């Protein structure tokens, strides 16, 4: 221990030894008291400028170059300069070892808070939540990004910045539609395998001989092709396909190998972030719950001084600030606040349940083991299912949630339900639904393409609750798809309930 | 034990490449914005940072998004105070700020950011078609000349100051009592003499002692280097700005009705370019605006570019006015005088003679450089571009040009034609240029 007083640190200055001691103590308490299970940690100290850098390239330490990141940087810098937004104190990367960025400007008290929040809270969540375990590959992501950055830089050298930019622009436009939602994506292949594939492609490019094309096709071969019916065609292309980027990468006829690889890079990155987007409330809630609990434990054990604790609490309450809907500062539901509240509520339900809680949560109410209950919740849920499962009437009353029904053709909102006996179920369902990424993003799929005919690519947009796509951005995105596909692309809007066709839009109507 | 990596010293500006890519992409639009800002702003303001708004075209990042004004949906909001189920609330105006509407992308595309001075100048230069050397020249902030300024402990090997270094080394050797070569030689000599003599026990003992002494001395010499890195001193150089003088720039323009929006825009760019050049060269640059019709007056920049006056065109009035101002305020001993004149070439026929006389006898002796542009219609430029005949003013000035090497004139129809008027100015070597300066 550092000093006679037994404090982990005193004063606001930090050095590497204090950081390391703080981490070790916090980790020991976390394992012992909360049974957390974490990846090894790598802490990197960065300046505020570097934090801005990281912000603008989607929070990753290594990223290829693209103009849109420059634009985002300008925007973030502007907000920061105006004081409109403070920078995050930390940034954490889901990788193994787990990388935590600490800002050099933080005081030691903040560094301790951030260590508990990111190095333990987020880290535990990344390692244990089923989405991350099944869908992302924490060990491989950094080396993949490194490869991606180098690969795109090489492409720029060889094919020119403009050519690469064109592909990246189009791929970025489809990032939302570039993830597998329902089946697990293939594991990232190792560097060696990728190297092999690339070499083979390069060999094929080198040894391409146009003469082969002039050979007459074999008789039986063409016959088989002629019987190619619509259903067979769909089967062979595994249609319908929700992952547009994947489909274009594999099936577009005009792309060169390097262009496919670029699309693949964008797709892999989109897929990597998909679990994070589904677990915002849980991830931040878990980290906030962990830092709050740990900091209080350390304070109780006399390891943190009162001054530092006050600073920590002040920052904590800033983070979980949640204004009401009519407050000018309101900008949506704060995931930190909602997550923390729900997790503390679970703690309460399992230790001191009311009769209502026993009614609503028979299996966890009063079980006394809030640690295990929380560990289970962290491991097995995403935001949508977590809220559907655990949002209690107590919390709905505390937050005074209400549901507004909003129909486009009605000049009024209607209050559908509030925090009362009749409303609990529907408030909970509506809130859970709003966190369901799969349901709240437009559902667009490739339904048909005739590779041997006119190569017309047909997309289908399933319109739910009458919500159609915004026209301007839809047309622009379709134009991007056309760039990758090379032939006509059309999209049909189909009502999800009735199956009726609402309208159709094709690139031939849009023009360049 | 976590691994710590200190990244604070990593190279900065990691996002610079992204910024450049972004600016390149938005180039056309930014260029237009800068051009508009130059058109409406002051000449002297070109040479600074400019705030511009996010260009709309070329920087959009489309994706499939739900249209906000379609279908039906539900918003869950916290903080209900008095609503009951079934309450109906009027929607706020267009857009409806309630709920976590996906409006963020719009606001992100609608903000202003700051272009650095360099970036602004790049955009400004783009269709002036300046040679690269000139661009560099204009962008460079100040000319510096290295000047000796004491000594430093670090530096490049070519700058080692031997005298200083040896003095330090000598002092250190004395302080640390490094045995001198003579002392070593003396001991060695003594050993040699002793060894030459017949031996006895006492002498052998003496020799051993001497040999030990010799060894000690040698060891000490080895340990205390003759010249140690701490002794080395380098000549230090300070970058000293090259002394500059004052310059005044006269902008002369015909503002009679025949000068339209396009003509004034071209004229302004012509003035801006000269101003940029002068600002680089001189500590202090002042600008005097003189507009003229059939009479001339000194005005402020605003009036110069935006007010029109009706009347005929008598160019000599402007030259006279300029001469008067020079006499009054800018004695040519203390000021470098530059004149930029823009006109569409109209002049009273009889006045051209008077202009020639004024220039030849008075003005050309005073100025460093006189640049005249005649702004043509793009169609006219095909007709007049090559020939020497033209407006009466053009013919008159052509005569002046023959006699004065610092007089330049050109007919311009587009921005790219401006530069040749200044070619001679920019071609001058700084050294030659300075010899022409007065006072300072």
Interface residues (C-beta under 8 A of the other chain):
Chain A: X16 X19 X20 X23 X24 X40 X41 X42 X43 X44 X45 X46 X47 X49 X50 X52 X53 X56 X57 X65 X66 X67 X68 X69 X70 X71 X72 X73 X74 X75 X77 X78 X97 X101 X104 X119 X161 X165 X169 X172 X173 X174 X175 X176 X177 X322 X323 X324 X325 X326 X327 X330 X331 X332 X333 X399 X400 X401 X402 X403 X404 X405 X406 X407 X408 X411 X412 X413 X414 X415 X416 X417 X418 X419 X420 X422 X423 X427 X430 X431 X433 X434 X442 X444 X461 X463 X464 X465 X466 X467 X468 X469 X470 X471 X472 X473 X474 X476 X477 X480
Chain B: X1 X2 X3 X4 X5 X6 X7 X8 X10 X12 X14 X15 X17 X18 X19 X20 X21 X22 X23 X24 X25 X54 X59 X60 X61 X62 X63 X64 X65 X66 X67 X68 X69 X70 X71 X72 X73 X74 X75 X76 X77 X78 X79 X80 X81 X83 X84 X85 X86 X87 X88 X89 X90 X91 X96 X98 X99 X100 X108 X111 X112 X113
